[in-house]
Amino acid sequence: MHILIVKMTSLGDVIHMLPALTEAATQIPGLRADWVVEEGYAAIPAWHPAVTRVIPSALRRWRGGQGHPWREMAAFRRAIQARRYDLVLDAQGLIKSALVSLLAYGPRAGLARGSARESLACLAYARRYPAPRELHAITRNRLLTAQALGYPCGAEAELRYGLSAPPPFTVTGLAADYVVCLHGTARPEKEYPERDWAPVLASIVASGLGVALPWGNAREKARAERLASRLSGGVVLPRLELPELAGLIAAARGVIGVDTGLMHLAAAFQKPGIGLYPATPPQRYGAYAEANAPALVNLSLPEDLTPESVARRFERDMSLAPRPVTP
């Protein structure tokens, strides 16, 4: 069986689809998948063994008229229509993803009205399946995929992302043993206060580990520079592409971060971690580890989010975690 998955954005959403594909490949021997994804996230599906072809989309760039949009859109359509699929699964539930699914040859399935984020998307599907929106996105994807492919729903089965780790990536000046600290996120209300980051990072350095501070925009870079200026072992990373940042995370001792897609990537790489959730419920948005993977704890209660509590949690769960073995 060969299917097409349409799951284009965001980084967290793409990662949330991986356990569903892993489970489907276990349930249906020989299952292969092509995957339509926004070009900036194309590396992620490519690291999954069941994915035979990644079809990058550039809808954001095309809307801005960058590059050669008409020529690239024609090539994109040809790539989607290069084969007939046994199933075209829109796991995004948006109008834009539904329109992309309409380009493909094969029976189309997606979320039912009330489960999809944009109800008009349901008009594109011949088969529609419920997946309650109050559930975590990983569970919703597993429910949808199991129903669409006709095997028993495995939402309670062990969670497996199935990703192969990318090559390690090193940064000049960063200690060989380090923690990645994800302080940036798309919405300011999801941030952990800068004044609280400072003592948390100090406790990491005091344990003998380096601190890697990535950033994605000028505001985050300025914060990273302020935090690093107070630390002997803090390094502000250069601007990295996703494969490079993934290689850095995969080789880290662990990760501490806010509600951002990179926390989910750390979970997929079986990294020990501490998620900081001052504004969003971890039950729906938290990063979750695989079975038997190192501890990944999501903190959301005010008393658990104090710098002292986070530092204690780090010392207990992460400071003694084994250093990853790199090839």
One Martini backbone bead per residue (centre of mass of N, CA, C, O) as a GRO file, in nm:
protein
  327
    1MET     BB    1   0.098   0.035   0.021
    2HIS     BB    2   0.025   0.378  -0.096
    3ILE     BB    3   0.062   0.697   0.051
    4LEU     BB    4  -0.067   1.030   0.122
    5ILE     BB    5   0.062   1.297   0.311
    6VAL     BB    6  -0.097   1.591   0.456
    7LYS     BB    7   0.162   1.781   0.633
    8MET     BB    8   0.296   2.103   0.652
    9THR     BB    9   0.209   2.234   0.929
   10SER     BB   10   0.402   2.260   1.169
   11LEU     BB   11   0.653   2.134   1.331
   12GLY     BB   12   0.478   2.000   1.548
   13ASP     BB   13   0.270   1.873   1.353
   14VAL     BB   14   0.465   1.690   1.204
   15ILE     BB   15   0.562   1.529   1.452
   16HIS     BB   16   0.271   1.430   1.542
   17MET     BB   17   0.251   1.224   1.285
   18LEU     BB   18   0.467   0.999   1.325
   19PRO     BB   19   0.328   0.782   1.510
   20ALA     BB   20   0.109   0.710   1.302
   21LEU     BB   21   0.304   0.597   1.088
   22THR     BB   22   0.443   0.385   1.257
   23GLU     BB   23   0.186   0.226   1.320
   24ALA     BB   24   0.097   0.170   1.028
   25ALA     BB   25   0.358   0.010   0.947
   26THR     BB   26   0.298  -0.216   1.155
   27GLN     BB   27   0.002  -0.296   1.057
   28ILE     BB   28   0.120  -0.250   0.745
   29PRO     BB   29   0.295  -0.424   0.559
   30GLY     BB   30   0.467  -0.218   0.324
   31LEU     BB   31   0.419   0.058   0.391
   32ARG     BB   32   0.398   0.366   0.207
   33ALA     BB   33   0.516   0.719   0.196
   34ASP     BB   34   0.412   1.026   0.110
   35TRP     BB   35   0.504   1.387   0.169
   36VAL     BB   36   0.350   1.688   0.240
   37VAL     BB   37   0.562   1.982   0.290
   38GLU     BB   38   0.707   2.233   0.407
   39GLU     BB   39   1.023   2.315   0.315
   40GLY     BB   40   1.136   2.377   0.614
   41TYR     BB   41   1.037   2.054   0.703
   42ALA     BB   42   1.151   1.821   0.506
   43ALA     BB   43   1.353   1.660   0.690
   44ILE     BB   44   1.168   1.500   0.879
   45PRO     BB   45   1.029   1.277   0.702
   46ALA     BB   46   1.308   1.171   0.583
   47TRP     BB   47   1.371   1.019   0.877
   48HIS     BB   48   1.155   0.814   0.787
   49PRO     BB   49   1.131   0.483   0.678
   50ALA     BB   50   0.829   0.509   0.532
   51VAL     BB   51   0.953   0.733   0.355
   52THR     BB   52   1.001   0.786   0.001
   53ARG     BB   53   0.869   1.088  -0.033
   54VAL     BB   54   0.927   1.435  -0.056
   55ILE     BB   55   0.693   1.717  -0.090
   56PRO     BB   56   0.751   2.032  -0.139
   57SER     BB   57   0.624   2.328  -0.007
   58ALA     BB   58   0.561   2.705  -0.098
   59LEU     BB   59   0.313   2.884  -0.015
   60ARG     BB   60   0.435   3.125   0.132
   61ARG     BB   61   0.628   3.213  -0.098
   62TRP     BB   62   0.424   3.229  -0.332
   63ARG     BB   63   0.246   3.453  -0.210
   64GLY     BB   64   0.509   3.656  -0.224
   65GLY     BB   65   0.660   3.607  -0.515
   66GLN     BB   66   0.891   3.418  -0.481
   67GLY     BB   67   1.075   3.347  -0.731
   68HIS     BB   68   0.896   3.084  -0.932
   69PRO     BB   69   0.584   3.013  -0.875
   70TRP     BB   70   0.460   2.886  -1.136
   71ARG     BB   71   0.680   2.679  -1.190
   72GLU     BB   72   0.672   2.544  -0.905
   73MET     BB   73   0.371   2.466  -0.903
   74ALA     BB   74   0.387   2.274  -1.147
   75ALA     BB   75   0.592   2.081  -1.015
   76PHE     BB   76   0.422   2.011  -0.770
   77ARG     BB   77   0.187   1.882  -0.925
   78ARG     BB   78   0.352   1.662  -1.065
   79ALA     BB   79   0.449   1.522  -0.806
   80ILE     BB   80   0.164   1.444  -0.697
   81GLN     BB   81   0.083   1.306  -1.000
   82ALA     BB   82   0.296   1.057  -1.039
   83ARG     BB   83   0.074   0.897  -0.872
   84ARG     BB   84  -0.131   0.650  -0.741
   85TYR     BB   85  -0.324   0.628  -0.450
   86ASP     BB   86  -0.471   0.450  -0.189
   87LEU     BB   87  -0.422   0.721  -0.011
   88VAL     BB   88  -0.545   1.046   0.089
   89LEU     BB   89  -0.412   1.223   0.376
   90ASP     BB   90  -0.560   1.478   0.562
   91ALA     BB   91  -0.404   1.595   0.873
   92GLN     BB   92  -0.480   1.914   0.899
   93GLY     BB   93  -0.770   2.062   0.838
   94LEU     BB   94  -0.739   2.261   0.591
   95ILE     BB   95  -0.795   2.431   0.313
   96LYS     BB   96  -0.508   2.411   0.192
   97SER     BB   97  -0.479   2.099   0.231
   98ALA     BB   98  -0.732   2.018   0.073
   99LEU     BB   99  -0.639   2.136  -0.199
  100VAL     BB  100  -0.393   1.955  -0.223
  101SER     BB  101  -0.548   1.682  -0.216
  102LEU     BB  102  -0.702   1.739  -0.492
  103LEU     BB  103  -0.446   1.684  -0.677
  104ALA     BB  104  -0.463   1.397  -0.610
  105TYR     BB  105  -0.451   1.048  -0.668
  106GLY     BB  106  -0.721   0.935  -0.484
  107PRO     BB  107  -0.855   0.861  -0.202
  108ARG     BB  108  -1.011   1.077   0.035
  109ALA     BB  109  -0.904   1.180   0.368
  110GLY     BB  110  -1.039   1.305   0.692
  111LEU     BB  111  -1.174   1.521   0.889
  112ALA     BB  112  -1.439   1.592   1.056
  113ARG     BB  113  -1.679   1.769   1.146
  114GLY     BB  114  -1.540   1.921   1.444
  115SER     BB  115  -1.226   1.834   1.396
  116ALA     BB  116  -1.164   2.039   1.210
  117ARG     BB  117  -1.041   2.358   1.192
  118GLU     BB  118  -1.175   2.366   0.892
  119SER     BB  119  -1.479   2.274   0.777
  120LEU     BB  120  -1.446   2.309   0.461
  121ALA     BB  121  -1.238   2.078   0.419
  122CYS     BB  122  -1.444   1.833   0.418
  123LEU     BB  123  -1.535   1.859   0.110
  124ALA     BB  124  -1.271   1.694  -0.003
  125TYR     BB  125  -1.387   1.432   0.132
  126ALA     BB  126  -1.502   1.100   0.121
  127ARG     BB  127  -1.366   1.057   0.410
  128ARG     BB  128  -1.475   1.089   0.756
  129TYR     BB  129  -1.315   1.155   1.082
  130PRO     BB  130  -1.303   1.136   1.414
  131ALA     BB  131  -1.115   1.383   1.639
  132PRO     BB  132  -1.097   1.517   1.915
  133ARG     BB  133  -0.980   1.841   2.004
  134GLU     BB  134  -0.902   1.778   2.316
  135LEU     BB  135  -0.684   1.621   2.216
  136HIS     BB  136  -0.398   1.525   2.143
  137ALA     BB  137  -0.239   1.536   1.843
  138ILE     BB  138  -0.128   1.250   1.843
  139THR     BB  139  -0.397   1.107   1.895
  140ARG     BB  140  -0.553   1.222   1.654
  141ASN     BB  141  -0.369   1.100   1.433
  142ARG     BB  142  -0.410   0.804   1.515
  143LEU     BB  143  -0.712   0.793   1.479
  144LEU     BB  144  -0.730   0.878   1.185
  145THR     BB  145  -0.539   0.664   1.058
  146ALA     BB  146  -0.682   0.408   1.156
  147GLN     BB  147  -0.954   0.463   1.019
  148ALA     BB  148  -0.850   0.505   0.722
  149LEU     BB  149  -0.690   0.204   0.726
  150GLY     BB  150  -0.845  -0.024   0.912
  151TYR     BB  151  -0.740  -0.029   1.210
  152PRO     BB  152  -0.697  -0.051   1.522
  153CYS     BB  153  -0.698   0.162   1.762
  154GLY     BB  154  -0.372   0.294   1.914
  155ALA     BB  155  -0.374   0.525   2.143
  156GLU     BB  156  -0.262   0.321   2.389
  157ALA     BB  157  -0.014   0.268   2.266
  158GLU     BB  158   0.293   0.289   2.201
  159LEU     BB  159   0.517   0.545   2.153
  160ARG     BB  160   0.640   0.616   1.806
  161TYR     BB  161   0.830   0.797   1.587
  162GLY     BB  162   1.090   0.672   1.401
  163LEU     BB  163   1.347   0.834   1.402
  164SER     BB  164   1.634   0.933   1.261
  165ALA     BB  165   1.927   1.052   1.334
  166PRO     BB  166   2.115   1.300   1.272
  167PRO     BB  167   2.386   1.448   1.229
  168PRO     BB  168   2.602   1.595   1.402
  169PHE     BB  169   2.634   1.928   1.547
  170THR     BB  170   2.876   2.184   1.564
  171VAL     BB  171   2.998   2.449   1.790
  172THR     BB  172   3.188   2.698   1.847
  173GLY     BB  173   3.247   2.699   2.207
  174LEU     BB  174   3.096   2.447   2.272
  175ALA     BB  175   3.048   2.219   2.475
  176ALA     BB  176   3.040   1.878   2.459
  177ASP     BB  177   2.851   1.926   2.713
  178TYR     BB  178   2.497   1.993   2.671
  179VAL     BB  179   2.223   2.232   2.676
  180VAL     BB  180   1.919   2.302   2.534
  181CYS     BB  181   1.766   2.637   2.522
  182LEU     BB  182   1.420   2.709   2.469
  183HIS     BB  183   1.307   3.051   2.465
  184GLY     BB  184   1.148   3.042   2.196
  185THR     BB  185   0.829   3.166   2.061
  186ALA     BB  186   0.547   3.266   1.890
  187ARG     BB  187   0.422   3.340   2.179
  188PRO     BB  188   0.468   3.541   2.448
  189GLU     BB  189   0.281   3.384   2.662
  190LYS     BB  190   0.483   3.116   2.638
  191GLU     BB  191   0.696   3.237   2.795
  192TYR     BB  192   0.977   3.247   2.987
  193PRO     BB  193   1.113   3.433   3.203
  194GLU     BB  194   1.411   3.587   3.200
  195ARG     BB  195   1.461   3.606   3.510
  196ASP     BB  196   1.433   3.280   3.529
  197TRP     BB  197   1.649   3.177   3.337
  198ALA     BB  198   1.912   3.262   3.472
  199PRO     BB  199   1.917   3.052   3.716
  200VAL     BB  200   1.885   2.800   3.546
  201LEU     BB  201   2.147   2.831   3.379
  202ALA     BB  202   2.338   2.845   3.621
  203SER     BB  203   2.283   2.549   3.713
  204ILE     BB  204   2.397   2.415   3.463
  205VAL     BB  205   2.685   2.527   3.477
  206ALA     BB  206   2.741   2.422   3.770
  207SER     BB  207   2.732   2.111   3.656
  208GLY     BB  208   2.928   2.130   3.378
  209LEU     BB  209   2.752   2.259   3.155
  210GLY     BB  210   2.643   2.365   2.868
  211VAL     BB  211   2.486   2.644   2.676
  212ALA     BB  212   2.235   2.649   2.427
  213LEU     BB  213   2.126   2.941   2.220
  214PRO     BB  214   1.872   2.978   2.033
  215TRP     BB  215   1.729   3.146   1.732
  216GLY     BB  216   1.471   3.329   1.507
  217ASN     BB  217   1.511   3.634   1.599
  218ALA     BB  218   1.595   3.940   1.715
  219ARG     BB  219   1.466   3.912   1.995
  220GLU     BB  220   1.594   3.635   2.067
  221LYS     BB  221   1.888   3.715   2.031
  222ALA     BB  222   1.897   3.933   2.251
  223ARG     BB  223   1.827   3.743   2.482
  224ALA     BB  224   2.058   3.544   2.445
  225GLU     BB  225   2.282   3.755   2.496
  226ARG     BB  226   2.200   3.829   2.783
  227LEU     BB  227   2.224   3.546   2.905
  228ALA     BB  228   2.522   3.483   2.816
  229SER     BB  229   2.660   3.727   2.971
  230ARG     BB  230   2.608   3.559   3.262
  231LEU     BB  231   2.788   3.326   3.133
  232SER     BB  232   3.053   3.096   3.092
  233GLY     BB  233   2.869   2.855   2.917
  234GLY     BB  234   2.735   3.046   2.707
  235VAL     BB  235   2.583   3.003   2.370
  236VAL     BB  236   2.528   3.170   2.084
  237LEU     BB  237   2.389   3.082   1.812
  238PRO     BB  238   2.372   3.050   1.509
  239ARG     BB  239   2.202   3.053   1.234
  240LEU     BB  240   1.990   2.773   1.177
  241GLU     BB  241   1.905   2.505   1.030
  242LEU     BB  242   1.716   2.241   1.094
  243PRO     BB  243   1.929   2.010   1.058
  244GLU     BB  244   2.137   2.143   1.249
  245LEU     BB  245   1.960   2.166   1.502
  246ALA     BB  246   1.897   1.867   1.518
  247GLY     BB  247   2.193   1.775   1.559
  248LEU     BB  248   2.228   1.929   1.826
  249ILE     BB  249   2.000   1.791   1.985
  250ALA     BB  250   2.087   1.489   1.945
  251ALA     BB  251   2.379   1.561   2.108
  252ALA     BB  252   2.252   1.624   2.368
  253ARG     BB  253   2.180   1.588   2.699
  254GLY     BB  254   1.944   1.813   2.671
  255VAL     BB  255   1.617   1.982   2.729
  256ILE     BB  256   1.499   2.324   2.763
  257GLY     BB  257   1.148   2.437   2.722
  258VAL     BB  258   0.905   2.560   2.548
  259ASP     BB  259   0.629   2.599   2.347
  260THR     BB  260   0.775   2.409   2.090
  261GLY     BB  261   0.873   2.220   1.823
  262LEU     BB  262   1.161   2.143   1.940
  263MET     BB  263   1.056   1.973   2.175
  264HIS     BB  264   0.937   1.748   1.995
  265LEU     BB  265   1.204   1.676   1.864
  266ALA     BB  266   1.341   1.583   2.122
  267ALA     BB  267   1.145   1.353   2.174
  268ALA     BB  268   1.208   1.200   1.904
  269PHE     BB  269   1.526   1.176   2.017
  270GLN     BB  270   1.526   1.092   2.324
  271LYS     BB  271   1.526   1.336   2.517
  272PRO     BB  272   1.582   1.485   2.788
  273GLY     BB  273   1.329   1.695   2.964
  274ILE     BB  274   1.192   2.040   3.004
  275GLY     BB  275   0.874   2.171   3.018
  276LEU     BB  276   0.740   2.509   2.970
  277TYR     BB  277   0.386   2.594   3.081
  278PRO     BB  278   0.233   2.896   3.146
  279ALA     BB  279  -0.028   2.888   2.903
  280THR     BB  280  -0.033   2.579   2.824
  281PRO     BB  281  -0.165   2.266   2.799
  282PRO     BB  282  -0.002   1.963   2.809
  283GLN     BB  283  -0.238   1.771   2.727
  284ARG     BB  284  -0.226   1.914   2.424
  285TYR     BB  285   0.102   2.040   2.393
  286GLY     BB  286   0.292   1.842   2.489
  287ALA     BB  287   0.583   1.672   2.533
  288TYR     BB  288   0.647   1.325   2.433
  289ALA     BB  289   0.769   1.030   2.519
  290GLU     BB  290   0.884   0.743   2.479
  291ALA     BB  291   0.904   0.439   2.555
  292ASN     BB  292   1.188   0.412   2.762
  293ALA     BB  293   1.263   0.691   2.774
  294PRO     BB  294   1.367   0.957   2.881
  295ALA     BB  295   1.279   1.202   3.068
  296LEU     BB  296   0.973   1.409   3.011
  297VAL     BB  297   0.883   1.715   3.155
  298ASN     BB  298   0.578   1.892   3.231
  299LEU     BB  299   0.536   2.233   3.327
  300SER     BB  300   0.248   2.443   3.484
  301LEU     BB  301   0.269   2.505   3.764
  302PRO     BB  302   0.370   2.764   3.949
  303GLU     BB  303   0.546   2.595   4.158
  304ASP     BB  304   0.709   2.447   3.909
  305LEU     BB  305   0.819   2.736   3.763
  306THR     BB  306   1.027   2.795   3.937
  307PRO     BB  307   1.361   2.817   3.937
  308GLU     BB  308   1.403   2.616   4.171
  309SER     BB  309   1.231   2.383   4.056
  310VAL     BB  310   1.374   2.351   3.785
  311ALA     BB  311   1.657   2.297   3.899
  312ARG     BB  312   1.578   2.042   4.056
  313ARG     BB  313   1.479   1.884   3.813
  314PHE     BB  314   1.742   1.884   3.662
  315GLU     BB  315   1.916   1.739   3.875
  316ARG     BB  316   1.736   1.479   3.882
  317ASP     BB  317   1.689   1.418   3.546
  318MET     BB  318   1.965   1.547   3.380
  319SER     BB  319   2.260   1.568   3.507
  320LEU     BB  320   2.281   1.227   3.502
  321ALA     BB  321   2.265   1.190   3.221
  322PRO     BB  322   2.374   1.043   2.960
  323ARG     BB  323   2.589   1.072   2.721
  324PRO     BB  324   2.581   1.080   2.403
  325VAL     BB  325   2.638   0.871   2.132
  326THR     BB  326   2.863   0.928   1.873
  327PRO     BB  327   2.991   0.848   1.553
   0.00000   0.00000   0.00000
